[in-house]
Amino acid sequence: MRVENWDGETPLTNESPNAAYPWPFFAAVAATGLLFFSFHGLFSVLPLYIIDLGGASVDTGIATWVFALAALLVRPPAGLLADRWGRKPALVLGALLFGGAPLLYGLVTNVSGLLLVRAIHGMGLALFSTSYQAFVADWLPVARYGEGFGIANAASTVTMTVAPLFGEVLESRAGWQSLFIVLGGIGAAGLAITLTLPRRKYQNGKGDRDDAATTGSGLRRLLDRRVVRLGALGMMVLGVPFGAFITFLPLLAEARAIAGTGWAFMGYALASSLAQPAMGRAIDRWGARRTVLVGITLISLSAVGLAYAANVTMLLTLAVLFGVGHGAARVSFDTRVQRNVDTDSRGSASAILYTAFDLMVGLGSWGLGALAGAMGYRVMYGAVAAIVLVGLAIGAMMGVKRKA
C-alpha cells in the first residue's frame, strides 16, 4: 500500500534542517546561471538580428516557434537519457549545445541558417534543464528540498534581470560578432563548470534501479503515479498565464500606451528569483499545499489586475505579484514530484513536468492570442484568471493522501 506524501506533514527524514548543501549543488547552480545568462543575453536583440539577416517580423515568430518545438520534442528523451546514462553526460551534452549556440549565430548568413541554430539552441535548453532538475534532486539534503529547489530554479530566472540589457548595450557598442563571442564565452564557462560535476550519485533514492523506468513504458508508469499527474496538471495550469505574460504584456502595454515593459519583466524576474527560495523554506516547514494555494491565488489576482492595468505603476506591481505567485507554485510542484519519485525516474519526471508546461505555454499563447484579437485583452486576461483557478483545485488535492 502506497501513501504519497504531497503535503509534507509526515516527516520524511530526521536530518537537520540546517544540513549543508554539497559542493556539486553549488557548482550546478553556478553553471546554470552562466548558461542562462548567455541565453537571456539574446532576448532583446535577436529579433533585430533576424531583420539584419533579411528576415521579416513573421520570421521572428517562426524562430520562437522552432526553438520551442525543438525543446518540446527533446524533453522526453532528455529525461530518459538522464536516467539511463546518468545526469552528467546529459548535462554536458546539453551545456555544449546550449552554451555554444551563441557562437553559431555569428556564423549564419540567412534566416534559414538561423532557424537551424534556434533548433539546436532549443535542444540544448531541453537537455540541460531537464537533467539539471534530476541532478539537483540527487544532491539536495532531504530536509532542505524545497529551499534547494528554490535556489536552483532562481539561478535560471535571476539572469533575466540584467542579461537582456547587457546584450542590448553590448550589441549597440561592439556589434553582433562581439556579442555572440562574449555570450559564447560565458556559455563556455558554464560548460567548463558542468565538466567538473561528479558523474553519478544517488543519495536520496527511494528504490533500486529499474530499467523499465528508463524506457517509454517507464514514462507511462510515472504518469500512473498520482503525484506526477497532479504535478503535470499543475504545470499545465502555470504554462497558460506564463505564456500570456511573456507574449502579450508588451502588446497590452502598447495598446494602452503604457511605457516601462522592460521594468515589468525585470520586476517579475527579481520577484520570482527571491520568492522561490523563501517559498521553498516554507515548503520544508509546512508542506507544499499552502505555497501552491498562495501562488495560484497571486497569479489569478495578477491576471485580473492586468485586465485593468492603466499605468506603469500598476504594470510593475502586477508583474511582481505574478513573479511571486509563479515562483511559489513552480517550486512547490518541482519539490513534491522530485521528492516522491524513484531516483532512476527523476529525469523522466522532470521531462513530464516541463513538457506539460512548455506545451501549454505554446497552445495557451495561440488560443489566447485568438481570444485577444476577437474580444480584447481585458477578456483575455479574465480568461487566464479563470483557467488559473483550476490550480486551486489541484492545490487542494495536494493535501489529500490517497491509499492504493
N, C-alpha and C positions, 0 to 999 in steps of 0.2 A: 504494500500500500504506500503510495507516494503522496506526501503533503508538500506542496510547493509554497515556499515562504516568500510571498511578494511584499508583505508589509514590513518585514524585518522585526516583528515584535518578539519572535523567539530568537534568543542569541544564537548565532551561528559559530561562535568561537569564544574562547576565553582569552584571546590575545588582547594585549593592552591597546587602548585607543590611541596611545602615543607611539605605537610601533613605528620604527623608522622606515622610510622608503629606501629601497636598494638603489645602487647607482645605475643599473640598467634602465630603471624607470626614468630617472632624470635625463639620461642620455637620449632615450627615445623621445622625450618631450622636447629636448633641445633640437634634435634632428627635425622633428615635426614643425617647430617654429620656423626654422630656416627654410624648409621646403615650401611651407605655405606663404612665407614672405616672398619667396621667388614667384610663387603663383599669383598672389594678390597684387604684386607689383605691376601686373599686366592689365588689371581690371579696367582702369580708366583710360588706357591708351590703345588697347588692342583694336577697338572699333576704328580708330583713326588710322592705324596701320593697314587695316583692310582697305580703307579708302585710298591710301597711298599706293597700294598694290594694284589699283584699278578696279576695286570692287565697289558695290553699291550698298545702300543701307540694308537691303534684304540679305546680303551676304553676311552681315553681322549676325542676324538671326540664325542663318544656316550654320555658321561657325559655332554658335552656342548650342544648337541642336546636335551637331556632330559630336561635340565634346560630351554632352550629357548622355547621348546614346551609347557612346563608347564606354563611358563609366558604368552605365546601367548594365550593359551586356557582360562586362568583365567582372563585376562584383561577385556573382555566384561562383564562378571558377576561382576567383581570387581567394574566397573563403575556404574552398576545398583545398587549394594549394597550401594555404597557411596551416591547415590541419594535417595534411599528408606530408608535405615537405618539412614542416616546422616553420616557425614565424620568420626567422632571419632570411632565408632565401627569398621568400615572397616580399619581405620588406626591402631587401637590397634591389631586387628587380624593379619594384615599384619606385624606389628612390632614384634609380638610374633613369627611368623614363620620365618621372615627374619632375625631378630636379634638372635633367638635361634638356628638356623640351624648349626652354627659352633660347638655348643656343641654336636649335633647329629653326626657330622663327627667322633668325638672321640669314639663313641660307635660302629661304624660299624666294621666288621671283614672281609668283602669281597667286591668285586666290585658291586655285586647286591644290597647290602645294601647301598652302597654309591650312586648308581643311584636313589634309593628311596629318600635319603636325598637331592640329587640335585633337584628332582622334588618338594619337599617341599620348598626348598630354592627359586626356581623359582616362585612358587605360592606366597610366601611371598613378593618377589620383586614386582610382579604384583599388589597385593592387596595394598601394602603400596604406591608405586609410583603413581598409578592411583588415589587413594584417596587424596594423597598429593597435586596433581595439583588442584583438586577441592577445597580443604581446603584453600590453598593459595589464590585462586581466590576470595573466600568468604571474606577474611580479608584484602585484599590489598586496600589502598586508590586508587580511580579510576584514579586520576591524576598521580599516580606512578606505574601503572600496569606493564609497560614494565620493568622498573628498578627492581621492586619487583620480577617479574618472573625471571629476570636475576640472582638476588641474590639466589632465591630459587633453580634454576637449578644448579648454581655453587656449592651449598652445596654437591651435589652428585658427581660432577666432580673433585673438588679440591682434594678430598681424594686420587685420583689416583696418585698424585704426590709423596706421601710418603708411603701410606699403603702397596703396594706390596713389597717395600724394607723392611718395618717394619716386615711384615710376613716372608720374607725370612731370615732376620737376627735372628728373634726370634726362628724360627724353627731350624736353624743351631746351636744355642746355648742352647736351652732348650728342643727341641724335639716337637713331634706332639701334645701330650696331653696338654702341656703348651700353645702351640699356640692356640689350639681350646678353651681352658678355657679363655685365655685372650681376644680373639676375641669375644667369647660368652659373657664375662663380658661387653665389650664395647657395644655389641648389647643390652644387658640388660639395660644399661644406656640409650640407645636410646628409649627402650620401656618405661622406667620409666618416661622420659620426655613426651612421647606420652600420657601417662595416665593423665598428668596434663592439657592437652588441653581441651578447652571448648567443650561441646558435640555438639552444633549446633548454628551457627549464619550465617544467610544470610543477608549481608548488602549491597551488590552491585547488587541486583536482578533486573531482567527486566520483571518479571511476577510472578503470583501466582503459587502455586504448581499445577502441572498437573500430575495425576497418570499415564497417558499414557507415560509420559517421563521416567518413571522408569520401563518400560517393554520393551520387544523386539520390539514392534511396535514403542516405543519411539526412539530406535536406528535407525530404518528406517526413522522416521520422521526427525531426526537430519541429516541424510545423504541427505535429500531433501533440506537442507539449503546450499546455495552456499558457505557460509563462512566455513562450516565444510568440504564440498567436496574439496575446494581448500586447506584447511589445511591438510587434509588427503593425497591428491596428493603430496603436498609439503613434507610431512614427508616420503612418499614412496620414493621420489627422494633423500632425505637425507639418507635414510637407505642403499642405494646401495653403495655410497662412504664410509660410516662409516664401513660397513661390509668389504669392500675391504681394508680399512686402518687397522683395528684391526686384521684381519685374515691373510692378505698377506704381511704386512710390514716386519715382521721377516723373511719370506721366501724370499722376494725380497732382503733384506739385506744380507742374507746368500748366495744367488745365485750370488751376485755381490761383495762378500767379504767385506761388509761394517759393521764395528762394531758400537756399540752405539745405538742399537734399544731401549734399556731402556731409554736413554736420549731423544729419539724421542717421546716416549709415555709420558714422563714427560713434555716435551715441549708442546705437544698437550693439555694435561690436564690443565696445568697452563694457556696457552693462551686462551683456551675455558672458563675457570673459570673467568679470568679477562675481557674477551671480552663481556660476556653476560650481566653483569650489565651496562657496558658502552653502549653497543648497545641498551639495554633496555631504558636507558635515552634518547637516540636518537629517539627511537620509541615514547616515551611520548611527545617529542617535535615536531618531523617531520612526524611521521607515519611509518608504517611497510614496505611500499613498497620499500623505499630506502635501508633499512637494509637487506631485503631479497635479493635484487639485488646485493648488496655488498657481502653478504655472499655466494650466489651461484657462483658469479664470482670468489671469492677467492678459493672456493672448486674446481672449474673447473681448475683454474690455478695450484693448488697444485697437482691435478691428472696428469695433463700434465707434471709437473715437476718431479713427481715420476717415470714417464715413462723413464726419462733420468738421474735420480739421480745416482751419481757415487762416492760420498764420504759422510762422516758423517756430514760435514757442510751443504751440500745440504739436507740431510735427515732431520736434525734438523730444518732447515729453513722452509722446506716444511711442516713438522709436525706442526710447529707453525702457518703457514699460514692456514693449514687445520683447526686447532683448532679455530682460529678467525672466519673463514668462517662458520664452522659448528655451533659455538655458536651464531653467528649473525642470521643465518637462523632459528635455533631452537627456540630462544626466540621470534622471530617475529611471527612464526606460533602459538606458545603457547599463546602469548598475544592476538593476534587478535581473535582467536577462543574463548578463555575463556571470552573475553570481550563482545562477541556478542551472546552468548547463554544464555538461561534462567538459573537461579540458580539451579533448580532441574534437569538440564541436564548436569551440569558441569562434574560430574564423568563420564557419558557416553561419553561426548565429548572427555575427556582425554583418555578414553579407545579406542575410534576410532582412534585418532591420533597415539597413541603408538602401537596399534595393527598393523596399517599400516606400521609404522616404523620397528617394530620387524619382520614383515613378509618379508619385502624387505631386511633386514639385512641377514635373512636366505636364501631366494631364490636368492638374489643377490650374496651372497658368493658362493653358489653352482654353479650358472651359470658362474660366473667369474672364479671360480677355474677350470672349464672345459675349458674355453677360454684360461686361462694362460697355462694349460697343453698342449693345442694344438698349441698355437701361441706365447706364451711367455708373460712376464709381461709388456713389452712395449705396446703391442697391448691391453692387458687387461686394463691398466690404461688409455690408449687412449679411450677405450670404456666407461670407467667410466666418463671421461670428457665429452663425447658426451651425455651420459644419463643425467648428471647433468645440461646440458644446457636446458633441458626441464624445469628445475626450473626457468630459466629466464622468460619463457613464463608465468609460474604461478605467479611469482613476478610482472610481468607487469599487469596481470589481477587483482591483488590485488588493483590496483589503480583505477579500473573501477567500478563505482557504478551502481548497477543493480536494476531496479524497477520492482516489480512484482504485 
